[in-house]
């Protein structure tokens, strides 16, 4: 059905007067009469009783009126939703993040600010390593990725990076370790020859200058390492939120 004819029908049903209905619709009376007759022909039912003194809804017209109002409201909502989607206000945003980044205060604040501004955008959050996020971005499985730049210094040319915040690392030492002295300053150079234990998601800048590689563990391996590795055997390099 023609939505214009439905709107004409609703206005005439509300005014029950061709002259007043035409005035509300900002059209002449003859075109209004023509469109109403065309709608009746399309539906195969008389919608109005007309005579020289008054206009009344027929039983068919009374039955159509609530349905016609619903149809017009749905059409209006459809137009509004389409416009909002065009403006980027109604969609899904897929966001990747590293485990330690999620525990910082910056990322939750950014997500909260986005939610306040774009309430109808559904956020899909996924924890991934930096490498996994870059791959997901290239495969268009993510729109945004919170990655560690030192883990992936050379981004593909198709991706654009923006600096968000700077994080730090701390070293956890056994109580009797020779460096376990609060007054002793530690540096990457000092740790170069230490046996370090770190998670697979932890950025280890000293590993590039180390004479021997770090022992890395993934999340799924942590419990196994807790059972088999003695605390005094390794130092651990962790994000502050993990320490």
Rosetta constraint file for C-alpha pairs under 8 A:
AtomPair CA 1 CA 5 HARMONIC 7.72 0.50
AtomPair CA 1 CA 6 HARMONIC 7.55 0.50
AtomPair CA 1 CA 42 HARMONIC 7.91 0.50
AtomPair CA 2 CA 6 HARMONIC 6.49 0.50
AtomPair CA 3 CA 7 HARMONIC 6.15 0.50
AtomPair CA 3 CA 72 HARMONIC 7.21 0.50
AtomPair CA 4 CA 8 HARMONIC 6.26 0.50
AtomPair CA 5 CA 9 HARMONIC 6.12 0.50
AtomPair CA 5 CA 35 HARMONIC 5.97 0.50
AtomPair CA 5 CA 36 HARMONIC 6.73 0.50
AtomPair CA 5 CA 39 HARMONIC 6.39 0.50
AtomPair CA 6 CA 10 HARMONIC 6.28 0.50
AtomPair CA 6 CA 39 HARMONIC 7.81 0.50
AtomPair CA 6 CA 68 HARMONIC 6.19 0.50
AtomPair CA 6 CA 72 HARMONIC 7.65 0.50
AtomPair CA 7 CA 11 HARMONIC 6.30 0.50
AtomPair CA 7 CA 68 HARMONIC 7.75 0.50
AtomPair CA 7 CA 72 HARMONIC 7.15 0.50
AtomPair CA 8 CA 12 HARMONIC 6.18 0.50
AtomPair CA 8 CA 21 HARMONIC 7.80 0.50
AtomPair CA 8 CA 25 HARMONIC 7.42 0.50
AtomPair CA 8 CA 32 HARMONIC 7.02 0.50
AtomPair CA 8 CA 35 HARMONIC 7.61 0.50
AtomPair CA 8 CA 36 HARMONIC 7.23 0.50
AtomPair CA 9 CA 13 HARMONIC 5.99 0.50
AtomPair CA 9 CA 36 HARMONIC 6.48 0.50
AtomPair CA 10 CA 14 HARMONIC 6.17 0.50
AtomPair CA 10 CA 65 HARMONIC 6.47 0.50
AtomPair CA 10 CA 68 HARMONIC 6.87 0.50
AtomPair CA 10 CA 69 HARMONIC 6.97 0.50
AtomPair CA 11 CA 15 HARMONIC 6.24 0.50
AtomPair CA 11 CA 21 HARMONIC 5.78 0.50
AtomPair CA 11 CA 24 HARMONIC 7.69 0.50
AtomPair CA 11 CA 25 HARMONIC 7.74 0.50
AtomPair CA 12 CA 16 HARMONIC 5.29 0.50
AtomPair CA 12 CA 17 HARMONIC 6.31 0.50
AtomPair CA 12 CA 18 HARMONIC 6.46 0.50
AtomPair CA 12 CA 21 HARMONIC 5.17 0.50
AtomPair CA 13 CA 56 HARMONIC 7.90 0.50
AtomPair CA 13 CA 57 HARMONIC 6.81 0.50
AtomPair CA 13 CA 65 HARMONIC 7.42 0.50
AtomPair CA 15 CA 20 HARMONIC 6.60 0.50
AtomPair CA 15 CA 21 HARMONIC 6.04 0.50
AtomPair CA 16 CA 21 HARMONIC 7.63 0.50
AtomPair CA 16 CA 54 HARMONIC 7.46 0.50
AtomPair CA 16 CA 55 HARMONIC 5.27 0.50
AtomPair CA 16 CA 56 HARMONIC 6.26 0.50
AtomPair CA 16 CA 57 HARMONIC 7.90 0.50
AtomPair CA 17 CA 21 HARMONIC 5.99 0.50
AtomPair CA 17 CA 54 HARMONIC 7.27 0.50
AtomPair CA 17 CA 55 HARMONIC 6.21 0.50
AtomPair CA 18 CA 22 HARMONIC 5.97 0.50
AtomPair CA 18 CA 29 HARMONIC 6.38 0.50
AtomPair CA 18 CA 32 HARMONIC 7.52 0.50
AtomPair CA 18 CA 33 HARMONIC 7.55 0.50
AtomPair CA 19 CA 23 HARMONIC 6.26 0.50
AtomPair CA 19 CA 29 HARMONIC 6.13 0.50
AtomPair CA 20 CA 24 HARMONIC 6.27 0.50
AtomPair CA 21 CA 25 HARMONIC 6.18 0.50
AtomPair CA 22 CA 26 HARMONIC 5.86 0.50
AtomPair CA 22 CA 27 HARMONIC 5.21 0.50
AtomPair CA 22 CA 28 HARMONIC 5.76 0.50
AtomPair CA 22 CA 29 HARMONIC 5.36 0.50
AtomPair CA 22 CA 32 HARMONIC 6.47 0.50
AtomPair CA 23 CA 27 HARMONIC 6.43 0.50
AtomPair CA 23 CA 28 HARMONIC 7.53 0.50
AtomPair CA 27 CA 31 HARMONIC 7.24 0.50
AtomPair CA 27 CA 32 HARMONIC 7.21 0.50
AtomPair CA 28 CA 32 HARMONIC 6.74 0.50
AtomPair CA 29 CA 33 HARMONIC 6.31 0.50
AtomPair CA 30 CA 34 HARMONIC 6.17 0.50
AtomPair CA 31 CA 35 HARMONIC 6.18 0.50
AtomPair CA 32 CA 36 HARMONIC 6.26 0.50
AtomPair CA 33 CA 37 HARMONIC 6.25 0.50
AtomPair CA 34 CA 38 HARMONIC 6.18 0.50
AtomPair CA 35 CA 39 HARMONIC 6.17 0.50
AtomPair CA 36 CA 40 HARMONIC 6.24 0.50
AtomPair CA 37 CA 41 HARMONIC 6.13 0.50
AtomPair CA 38 CA 42 HARMONIC 6.16 0.50
AtomPair CA 39 CA 43 HARMONIC 6.18 0.50
AtomPair CA 40 CA 44 HARMONIC 5.71 0.50
AtomPair CA 40 CA 45 HARMONIC 5.33 0.50
AtomPair CA 40 CA 46 HARMONIC 5.54 0.50
AtomPair CA 40 CA 47 HARMONIC 6.39 0.50
AtomPair CA 41 CA 45 HARMONIC 6.86 0.50
AtomPair CA 45 CA 60 HARMONIC 6.73 0.50
AtomPair CA 46 CA 58 HARMONIC 6.92 0.50
AtomPair CA 46 CA 60 HARMONIC 6.86 0.50
AtomPair CA 46 CA 61 HARMONIC 7.30 0.50
AtomPair CA 47 CA 57 HARMONIC 5.92 0.50
AtomPair CA 47 CA 58 HARMONIC 5.28 0.50
AtomPair CA 47 CA 59 HARMONIC 7.54 0.50
AtomPair CA 47 CA 60 HARMONIC 5.66 0.50
AtomPair CA 47 CA 61 HARMONIC 4.16 0.50
AtomPair CA 47 CA 62 HARMONIC 7.83 0.50
AtomPair CA 48 CA 55 HARMONIC 6.51 0.50
AtomPair CA 48 CA 56 HARMONIC 5.43 0.50
AtomPair CA 48 CA 57 HARMONIC 4.49 0.50
AtomPair CA 48 CA 58 HARMONIC 5.22 0.50
AtomPair CA 48 CA 61 HARMONIC 6.44 0.50
AtomPair CA 49 CA 55 HARMONIC 5.66 0.50
AtomPair CA 49 CA 56 HARMONIC 5.04 0.50
AtomPair CA 49 CA 57 HARMONIC 6.09 0.50
AtomPair CA 49 CA 58 HARMONIC 6.14 0.50
AtomPair CA 50 CA 54 HARMONIC 6.30 0.50
AtomPair CA 50 CA 55 HARMONIC 4.78 0.50
AtomPair CA 50 CA 56 HARMONIC 6.71 0.50
AtomPair CA 51 CA 55 HARMONIC 6.60 0.50
AtomPair CA 57 CA 61 HARMONIC 5.17 0.50
AtomPair CA 57 CA 62 HARMONIC 5.95 0.50
AtomPair CA 58 CA 62 HARMONIC 6.21 0.50
AtomPair CA 59 CA 63 HARMONIC 6.22 0.50
AtomPair CA 60 CA 64 HARMONIC 6.21 0.50
AtomPair CA 61 CA 65 HARMONIC 6.16 0.50
AtomPair CA 62 CA 66 HARMONIC 7.73 0.50
AtomPair CA 63 CA 67 HARMONIC 7.46 0.50
AtomPair CA 64 CA 68 HARMONIC 5.93 0.50
AtomPair CA 65 CA 69 HARMONIC 6.27 0.50
AtomPair CA 66 CA 70 HARMONIC 6.26 0.50
AtomPair CA 67 CA 71 HARMONIC 6.14 0.50
AtomPair CA 68 CA 72 HARMONIC 6.26 0.50
AtomPair CA 69 CA 73 HARMONIC 6.21 0.50
AtomPair CA 70 CA 74 HARMONIC 6.12 0.50
AtomPair CA 71 CA 75 HARMONIC 6.21 0.50
AtomPair CA 72 CA 76 HARMONIC 6.22 0.50
AtomPair CA 73 CA 77 HARMONIC 6.22 0.50
AtomPair CA 74 CA 78 HARMONIC 6.06 0.50
AtomPair CA 75 CA 79 HARMONIC 6.30 0.50
AtomPair CA 76 CA 80 HARMONIC 6.32 0.50
AtomPair CA 77 CA 81 HARMONIC 6.08 0.50
AtomPair CA 78 CA 82 HARMONIC 6.14 0.50
AtomPair CA 79 CA 83 HARMONIC 6.24 0.50
AtomPair CA 80 CA 84 HARMONIC 6.23 0.50
AtomPair CA 81 CA 85 HARMONIC 6.13 0.50
AtomPair CA 81 CA 90 HARMONIC 7.51 0.50
AtomPair CA 82 CA 86 HARMONIC 6.19 0.50
AtomPair CA 83 CA 87 HARMONIC 6.41 0.50
AtomPair CA 84 CA 88 HARMONIC 6.34 0.50
AtomPair CA 84 CA 89 HARMONIC 5.14 0.50
AtomPair CA 84 CA 90 HARMONIC 5.90 0.50
AtomPair CA 85 CA 89 HARMONIC 5.42 0.50
AtomPair CA 85 CA 90 HARMONIC 4.65 0.50
AtomPair CA 85 CA 91 HARMONIC 6.54 0.50
AtomPair CA 89 CA 118 HARMONIC 5.95 0.50
AtomPair CA 89 CA 119 HARMONIC 7.86 0.50
AtomPair CA 89 CA 120 HARMONIC 6.21 0.50
AtomPair CA 89 CA 121 HARMONIC 6.08 0.50
AtomPair CA 90 CA 118 HARMONIC 7.96 0.50
AtomPair CA 90 CA 120 HARMONIC 5.23 0.50
AtomPair CA 90 CA 121 HARMONIC 5.04 0.50
AtomPair CA 90 CA 122 HARMONIC 7.81 0.50
AtomPair CA 91 CA 120 HARMONIC 7.22 0.50
AtomPair CA 91 CA 121 HARMONIC 4.95 0.50
AtomPair CA 91 CA 122 HARMONIC 6.25 0.50
AtomPair CA 92 CA 121 HARMONIC 5.51 0.50
AtomPair CA 92 CA 122 HARMONIC 4.60 0.50
AtomPair CA 92 CA 123 HARMONIC 5.88 0.50
AtomPair CA 92 CA 124 HARMONIC 7.04 0.50
AtomPair CA 93 CA 121 HARMONIC 6.82 0.50
AtomPair CA 93 CA 122 HARMONIC 6.16 0.50
AtomPair CA 93 CA 123 HARMONIC 4.97 0.50
AtomPair CA 93 CA 124 HARMONIC 6.07 0.50
AtomPair CA 93 CA 142 HARMONIC 7.76 0.50
AtomPair CA 93 CA 143 HARMONIC 6.36 0.50
AtomPair CA 93 CA 144 HARMONIC 7.72 0.50
AtomPair CA 94 CA 123 HARMONIC 6.03 0.50
AtomPair CA 94 CA 124 HARMONIC 4.68 0.50
AtomPair CA 94 CA 125 HARMONIC 6.09 0.50
AtomPair CA 94 CA 126 HARMONIC 7.72 0.50
AtomPair CA 94 CA 141 HARMONIC 7.34 0.50
AtomPair CA 94 CA 142 HARMONIC 4.94 0.50
AtomPair CA 94 CA 143 HARMONIC 5.42 0.50
AtomPair CA 94 CA 144 HARMONIC 6.48 0.50
AtomPair CA 95 CA 123 HARMONIC 7.11 0.50
AtomPair CA 95 CA 124 HARMONIC 6.04 0.50
AtomPair CA 95 CA 125 HARMONIC 4.92 0.50
AtomPair CA 95 CA 126 HARMONIC 6.29 0.50
AtomPair CA 95 CA 142 HARMONIC 5.87 0.50
AtomPair CA 95 CA 143 HARMONIC 6.18 0.50
AtomPair CA 95 CA 144 HARMONIC 4.76 0.50
AtomPair CA 95 CA 145 HARMONIC 5.68 0.50
AtomPair CA 95 CA 146 HARMONIC 7.76 0.50
AtomPair CA 96 CA 125 HARMONIC 5.89 0.50
AtomPair CA 96 CA 126 HARMONIC 4.89 0.50
AtomPair CA 96 CA 127 HARMONIC 5.78 0.50
AtomPair CA 96 CA 128 HARMONIC 6.28 0.50
AtomPair CA 96 CA 133 HARMONIC 6.13 0.50
AtomPair CA 96 CA 142 HARMONIC 6.70 0.50
AtomPair CA 96 CA 144 HARMONIC 6.24 0.50
AtomPair CA 96 CA 145 HARMONIC 4.52 0.50
AtomPair CA 96 CA 146 HARMONIC 6.01 0.50
AtomPair CA 97 CA 101 HARMONIC 6.41 0.50
AtomPair CA 97 CA 102 HARMONIC 6.53 0.50
AtomPair CA 97 CA 125 HARMONIC 7.60 0.50
AtomPair CA 97 CA 126 HARMONIC 6.45 0.50
AtomPair CA 97 CA 127 HARMONIC 5.10 0.50
AtomPair CA 97 CA 128 HARMONIC 5.90 0.50
AtomPair CA 97 CA 129 HARMONIC 7.42 0.50
AtomPair CA 97 CA 130 HARMONIC 7.75 0.50
AtomPair CA 97 CA 133 HARMONIC 7.56 0.50
AtomPair CA 97 CA 145 HARMONIC 5.89 0.50
AtomPair CA 97 CA 146 HARMONIC 4.69 0.50
AtomPair CA 97 CA 147 HARMONIC 6.44 0.50
AtomPair CA 98 CA 102 HARMONIC 6.45 0.50
AtomPair CA 98 CA 127 HARMONIC 5.61 0.50
AtomPair CA 98 CA 128 HARMONIC 5.48 0.50
AtomPair CA 98 CA 129 HARMONIC 5.53 0.50
AtomPair CA 98 CA 130 HARMONIC 6.64 0.50
AtomPair CA 98 CA 146 HARMONIC 6.72 0.50
AtomPair CA 98 CA 147 HARMONIC 6.50 0.50
AtomPair CA 98 CA 201 HARMONIC 7.29 0.50
AtomPair CA 99 CA 103 HARMONIC 6.92 0.50
AtomPair CA 99 CA 127 HARMONIC 6.21 0.50
AtomPair CA 99 CA 128 HARMONIC 7.40 0.50
AtomPair CA 99 CA 129 HARMONIC 7.89 0.50
AtomPair CA 99 CA 201 HARMONIC 7.49 0.50
AtomPair CA 100 CA 104 HARMONIC 6.67 0.50
AtomPair CA 100 CA 239 HARMONIC 6.56 0.50
AtomPair CA 100 CA 241 HARMONIC 6.64 0.50
AtomPair CA 100 CA 242 HARMONIC 7.53 0.50
AtomPair CA 101 CA 107 HARMONIC 6.63 0.50
AtomPair CA 101 CA 146 HARMONIC 7.38 0.50
AtomPair CA 102 CA 107 HARMONIC 6.01 0.50
AtomPair CA 102 CA 108 HARMONIC 6.89 0.50
AtomPair CA 103 CA 107 HARMONIC 7.88 0.50
AtomPair CA 103 CA 241 HARMONIC 6.52 0.50
AtomPair CA 104 CA 108 HARMONIC 7.46 0.50
AtomPair CA 104 CA 241 HARMONIC 7.31 0.50
AtomPair CA 105 CA 109 HARMONIC 6.31 0.50
AtomPair CA 106 CA 110 HARMONIC 6.27 0.50
AtomPair CA 106 CA 165 HARMONIC 7.40 0.50
AtomPair CA 107 CA 111 HARMONIC 6.24 0.50
AtomPair CA 108 CA 112 HARMONIC 6.03 0.50
AtomPair CA 109 CA 113 HARMONIC 6.13 0.50
AtomPair CA 110 CA 114 HARMONIC 6.22 0.50
AtomPair CA 111 CA 115 HARMONIC 6.20 0.50
AtomPair CA 112 CA 116 HARMONIC 6.26 0.50
AtomPair CA 113 CA 117 HARMONIC 6.36 0.50
AtomPair CA 114 CA 118 HARMONIC 5.85 0.50
AtomPair CA 114 CA 119 HARMONIC 7.85 0.50
AtomPair CA 115 CA 119 HARMONIC 5.12 0.50
AtomPair CA 115 CA 121 HARMONIC 7.49 0.50
AtomPair CA 128 CA 132 HARMONIC 5.75 0.50
AtomPair CA 128 CA 133 HARMONIC 5.95 0.50
AtomPair CA 129 CA 133 HARMONIC 6.17 0.50
AtomPair CA 129 CA 147 HARMONIC 7.72 0.50
AtomPair CA 129 CA 201 HARMONIC 5.92 0.50
AtomPair CA 130 CA 134 HARMONIC 6.31 0.50
AtomPair CA 130 CA 146 HARMONIC 7.79 0.50
AtomPair CA 130 CA 147 HARMONIC 5.01 0.50
AtomPair CA 130 CA 148 HARMONIC 6.35 0.50
AtomPair CA 130 CA 151 HARMONIC 6.70 0.50
AtomPair CA 130 CA 152 HARMONIC 7.17 0.50
AtomPair CA 130 CA 201 HARMONIC 7.78 0.50
AtomPair CA 131 CA 135 HARMONIC 6.32 0.50
AtomPair CA 131 CA 151 HARMONIC 7.77 0.50
AtomPair CA 131 CA 152 HARMONIC 7.20 0.50
AtomPair CA 132 CA 136 HARMONIC 6.12 0.50
AtomPair CA 133 CA 137 HARMONIC 6.08 0.50
AtomPair CA 133 CA 142 HARMONIC 7.50 0.50
AtomPair CA 133 CA 145 HARMONIC 6.06 0.50
AtomPair CA 133 CA 147 HARMONIC 7.33 0.50
AtomPair CA 134 CA 138 HARMONIC 6.28 0.50
AtomPair CA 134 CA 145 HARMONIC 7.48 0.50
AtomPair CA 135 CA 139 HARMONIC 6.19 0.50
AtomPair CA 136 CA 140 HARMONIC 6.01 0.50
AtomPair CA 136 CA 141 HARMONIC 4.92 0.50
AtomPair CA 136 CA 142 HARMONIC 5.61 0.50
AtomPair CA 137 CA 141 HARMONIC 5.84 0.50
AtomPair CA 137 CA 142 HARMONIC 4.92 0.50
AtomPair CA 137 CA 143 HARMONIC 6.42 0.50
AtomPair CA 137 CA 144 HARMONIC 7.47 0.50
AtomPair CA 137 CA 145 HARMONIC 7.41 0.50
AtomPair CA 137 CA 159 HARMONIC 7.99 0.50
AtomPair CA 138 CA 158 HARMONIC 7.99 0.50
AtomPair CA 138 CA 159 HARMONIC 7.96 0.50
AtomPair CA 147 CA 151 HARMONIC 7.85 0.50
AtomPair CA 148 CA 152 HARMONIC 6.88 0.50
AtomPair CA 148 CA 203 HARMONIC 7.52 0.50
AtomPair CA 149 CA 153 HARMONIC 5.33 0.50
AtomPair CA 150 CA 203 HARMONIC 7.08 0.50
AtomPair CA 150 CA 205 HARMONIC 7.45 0.50
AtomPair CA 151 CA 203 HARMONIC 6.19 0.50
AtomPair CA 155 CA 159 HARMONIC 6.66 0.50
AtomPair CA 167 CA 239 HARMONIC 7.85 0.50
AtomPair CA 168 CA 239 HARMONIC 6.41 0.50
AtomPair CA 168 CA 240 HARMONIC 6.84 0.50
AtomPair CA 169 CA 237 HARMONIC 6.76 0.50
AtomPair CA 169 CA 238 HARMONIC 5.61 0.50
AtomPair CA 169 CA 239 HARMONIC 4.57 0.50
AtomPair CA 169 CA 240 HARMONIC 5.81 0.50
AtomPair CA 170 CA 237 HARMONIC 6.00 0.50
AtomPair CA 170 CA 238 HARMONIC 5.55 0.50
AtomPair CA 170 CA 239 HARMONIC 6.05 0.50
AtomPair CA 170 CA 240 HARMONIC 5.76 0.50
AtomPair CA 170 CA 243 HARMONIC 7.31 0.50
AtomPair CA 171 CA 235 HARMONIC 6.87 0.50
AtomPair CA 171 CA 236 HARMONIC 5.57 0.50
AtomPair CA 171 CA 237 HARMONIC 4.61 0.50
AtomPair CA 171 CA 238 HARMONIC 6.21 0.50
AtomPair CA 172 CA 235 HARMONIC 5.87 0.50
AtomPair CA 172 CA 236 HARMONIC 5.02 0.50
AtomPair CA 172 CA 237 HARMONIC 6.41 0.50
AtomPair CA 172 CA 238 HARMONIC 7.43 0.50
AtomPair CA 172 CA 243 HARMONIC 6.98 0.50
AtomPair CA 173 CA 177 HARMONIC 6.25 0.50
AtomPair CA 173 CA 179 HARMONIC 7.52 0.50
AtomPair CA 173 CA 180 HARMONIC 6.05 0.50
AtomPair CA 173 CA 234 HARMONIC 7.70 0.50
AtomPair CA 173 CA 235 HARMONIC 5.00 0.50
AtomPair CA 173 CA 236 HARMONIC 6.66 0.50
AtomPair CA 174 CA 180 HARMONIC 7.12 0.50
AtomPair CA 174 CA 231 HARMONIC 6.42 0.50
AtomPair CA 174 CA 232 HARMONIC 5.40 0.50
AtomPair CA 174 CA 234 HARMONIC 7.74 0.50
AtomPair CA 174 CA 235 HARMONIC 6.83 0.50
AtomPair CA 175 CA 180 HARMONIC 6.28 0.50
AtomPair CA 176 CA 180 HARMONIC 6.56 0.50
AtomPair CA 177 CA 232 HARMONIC 7.73 0.50
AtomPair CA 179 CA 184 HARMONIC 6.83 0.50
AtomPair CA 179 CA 186 HARMONIC 7.81 0.50
AtomPair CA 180 CA 184 HARMONIC 7.82 0.50
AtomPair CA 186 CA 190 HARMONIC 6.25 0.50
AtomPair CA 186 CA 191 HARMONIC 7.59 0.50
AtomPair CA 187 CA 191 HARMONIC 6.61 0.50
AtomPair CA 188 CA 192 HARMONIC 6.33 0.50
AtomPair CA 188 CA 205 HARMONIC 7.67 0.50
AtomPair CA 188 CA 206 HARMONIC 5.33 0.50
AtomPair CA 189 CA 206 HARMONIC 7.35 0.50
AtomPair CA 189 CA 209 HARMONIC 7.94 0.50
AtomPair CA 191 CA 206 HARMONIC 7.36 0.50
AtomPair CA 192 CA 206 HARMONIC 6.42 0.50
AtomPair CA 192 CA 207 HARMONIC 7.51 0.50
AtomPair CA 192 CA 209 HARMONIC 6.68 0.50
AtomPair CA 192 CA 210 HARMONIC 4.69 0.50
AtomPair CA 192 CA 211 HARMONIC 6.83 0.50
AtomPair CA 193 CA 210 HARMONIC 6.50 0.50
AtomPair CA 193 CA 211 HARMONIC 6.60 0.50
AtomPair CA 193 CA 212 HARMONIC 7.18 0.50
AtomPair CA 194 CA 234 HARMONIC 7.92 0.50
AtomPair CA 194 CA 235 HARMONIC 7.36 0.50
AtomPair CA 195 CA 214 HARMONIC 6.67 0.50
AtomPair CA 195 CA 215 HARMONIC 7.59 0.50
AtomPair CA 195 CA 233 HARMONIC 7.65 0.50
AtomPair CA 195 CA 234 HARMONIC 5.38 0.50
AtomPair CA 195 CA 235 HARMONIC 6.27 0.50
AtomPair CA 196 CA 214 HARMONIC 5.22 0.50
AtomPair CA 196 CA 215 HARMONIC 6.15 0.50
AtomPair CA 196 CA 234 HARMONIC 5.63 0.50
AtomPair CA 196 CA 235 HARMONIC 4.94 0.50
AtomPair CA 196 CA 236 HARMONIC 5.43 0.50
AtomPair CA 196 CA 237 HARMONIC 6.60 0.50
AtomPair CA 197 CA 214 HARMONIC 6.14 0.50
AtomPair CA 197 CA 215 HARMONIC 4.96 0.50
AtomPair CA 197 CA 216 HARMONIC 5.83 0.50
AtomPair CA 197 CA 217 HARMONIC 7.48 0.50
AtomPair CA 197 CA 234 HARMONIC 6.07 0.50
AtomPair CA 197 CA 235 HARMONIC 5.96 0.50
AtomPair CA 197 CA 236 HARMONIC 4.58 0.50
AtomPair CA 197 CA 237 HARMONIC 6.29 0.50
AtomPair CA 198 CA 202 HARMONIC 6.33 0.50
AtomPair CA 198 CA 204 HARMONIC 7.93 0.50
AtomPair CA 198 CA 214 HARMONIC 7.12 0.50
AtomPair CA 198 CA 215 HARMONIC 6.44 0.50
AtomPair CA 198 CA 216 HARMONIC 4.92 0.50
AtomPair CA 198 CA 217 HARMONIC 6.21 0.50
AtomPair CA 198 CA 236 HARMONIC 5.66 0.50
AtomPair CA 198 CA 237 HARMONIC 5.23 0.50
AtomPair CA 198 CA 238 HARMONIC 6.43 0.50
AtomPair CA 199 CA 216 HARMONIC 5.27 0.50
AtomPair CA 199 CA 217 HARMONIC 4.64 0.50
AtomPair CA 199 CA 218 HARMONIC 5.50 0.50
AtomPair CA 199 CA 219 HARMONIC 7.05 0.50
AtomPair CA 199 CA 238 HARMONIC 7.51 0.50
AtomPair CA 200 CA 216 HARMONIC 5.46 0.50
AtomPair CA 200 CA 217 HARMONIC 5.35 0.50
AtomPair CA 200 CA 218 HARMONIC 4.96 0.50
AtomPair CA 200 CA 219 HARMONIC 7.64 0.50
AtomPair CA 201 CA 218 HARMONIC 7.38 0.50
AtomPair CA 202 CA 237 HARMONIC 7.70 0.50
AtomPair CA 202 CA 238 HARMONIC 6.48 0.50
AtomPair CA 202 CA 239 HARMONIC 6.94 0.50
AtomPair CA 204 CA 237 HARMONIC 7.54 0.50
AtomPair CA 206 CA 210 HARMONIC 6.19 0.50
AtomPair CA 207 CA 213 HARMONIC 6.39 0.50
AtomPair CA 207 CA 214 HARMONIC 6.75 0.50
AtomPair CA 217 CA 221 HARMONIC 5.84 0.50
AtomPair CA 217 CA 222 HARMONIC 6.58 0.50
AtomPair CA 218 CA 222 HARMONIC 6.72 0.50
AtomPair CA 221 CA 225 HARMONIC 6.31 0.50
AtomPair CA 222 CA 226 HARMONIC 6.19 0.50
AtomPair CA 223 CA 227 HARMONIC 6.48 0.50
AtomPair CA 224 CA 228 HARMONIC 6.38 0.50
AtomPair CA 225 CA 229 HARMONIC 5.40 0.50
AtomPair CA 226 CA 230 HARMONIC 7.61 0.50
AtomPair CA 229 CA 233 HARMONIC 6.97 0.50
AtomPair CA 230 CA 234 HARMONIC 7.71 0.50
AtomPair CA 238 CA 242 HARMONIC 6.02 0.50
AtomPair CA 238 CA 243 HARMONIC 6.22 0.50
AtomPair CA 239 CA 243 HARMONIC 6.72 0.50
